[in-house]
Every structure is written in structure tokens, then in C-alpha cells.
Amino acid sequence: MIRFSLAAALALLAGPALADRIEAVCERSELINSGSATLCSTDAGFAFQSDGPEVEFFVTLTAPSTHCAPVIYSVWYPGENFSRGFTRPLRAGESENVVIGRGYGPGRAEIRISAIGLVEGCNTGQMQSWAADVSAAPVP
């Protein structure tokens, strides 16, 4: 478990108000994990301002209140074939911080976010779309 300073905790509380909404319509979805989840084939990009490669970042991911099934978000750096981090299953309105590491050049940096929906609620085995509220900040 990662601990944050009081300043970071206060910034996180303000995070959702400063967050950007990303959305994706699934071109395809496939059942995974013995049919208990669906993987959306479409990811979405999120850009943030980086202070340079020595600064470690985290993102706060929030499932919108409109989500009717739990979702797991995974964060990728373009060109890498492994996830930088992922959330636990989030229900509508829940948030989680994911440390995404360092190495982002100074200025605009972009990450990709993908989603896996748990088969329950409105997700009957085919994921149509997903969204997330996302913000990024340096790890204190």
C-alpha cells in the first residue's frame, strides 16, 4: 500500500474536480477470466504535464456515477507491452490512485487507459463502452 503526504491527500480530494473525462466505445469486447469479465478492445488516451523524467507520477481514476457494473482500469505507456499499473474493481463513483512511475519527458506526456468490466449488473458479457475521470500528479 502506498502512503501519501497530507498535501498529496488534499490534492487528491480536489482531484475529481480537476479531472478530465475520457470515454471509449468498444469496437469489440471479449470474455476473459473464465467468462467473469469482458475486455474492451478500445482504449483511450490521457495527457498530463510532466516536470521531467526524474519525477514519479500517479493517476487518480474514478468510475463515473453512470457505470452500472464494476470496472478495472489499466494504465499503459504508448509503445510498451506491459501495464504500468491497474485499479481494483471500481463501482460507480469509486476512485483509486495508481502509481505510473517516472521517465516521462518534460512537457506534455500521454498514457493510454484500458478497461475490463466485471460481468454483473448491466454487463451481461458484452461491454459496450466505458468512461473514467482521470487526473495526474507527482508522487510526493
Secondary structure, 3 states (H helix, E strand, C coil): CCCCCHHHHHHHHHHHHHCEEEEEECCCEEEECCCCEEEECCCEEEEEEECCCCCCEEEEEECCCCCCCCEEEEEECCCCCCEEEECCCECCCCEEEEEEECCCCCEEEEEEEEEEEECCCCCCCCCCEEEEEEEEEECC
